[in-house]
C-alpha cells in the first residue's frame, strides 16, 4: 500500500531566480552586442581590419 504524506510542500521560488538570471544574461549580451556595433568602426581603424574581416570576427 502506498503511504501518502499529509505534509504539504510549498513551491519554491527558484524558477523565478533562474528566470531573472537568464533575463539578466540576455540583457548583458544585448548591451554587449549593441556597444560593440557602435565601437566597431574605431576598432577596425585601430586594428587595420576591413569590413569583411570585422564581420568574420564578430
N, C-alpha and C positions, 0 to 999 in steps of 0.2 A: 504494500500500500504506500502511496506517495504522501509524504508529510508536507503539508502546505503551511508555510510560516505565516503567522499573523502580523509579523513586523512589517510595517510599511516603510519603503525607502523613498526618499525624496530625490528628485532628479538633480544632478549636479549641473553646474553652470560651466563646465569645462568646454562644452561645444561653443559657447559664446567667446571664451578666451581664444580658442583656436580660430574662430571666425574673425575676431579682432586682429589676431596675429597675421592671418592671411591678408586681410584688408590693408594692414599697415605695410606688409611686404609689397603688395600691389601698388600702393601709393608711392613708396620709395622707388620702385622700379620705374614707374611712370615719370616721376620727377627726375630720375637719373637720365632717362632717355630724352626727356624734354631739355634738360640742361646741356646734355651732350650735343644735341642738334643745334643749339644756339652757339656753342663753342667750337663746332666742327670746322668752321672757316678759319678761325685762328689756329686751331690745331694743325690743319692742313698746311697753312703757311709756315708754321714753326717746324714741321717735320718734312716739308717739301713733298707731300703726297698729292697725287692728282685726285680728282673726284672719284674715279673708278677705284683707286686704291682705298680711299676712305670708305666707300660703300662696302668693299670686301672686308674691311677691318671692323666695321660697325656691326 
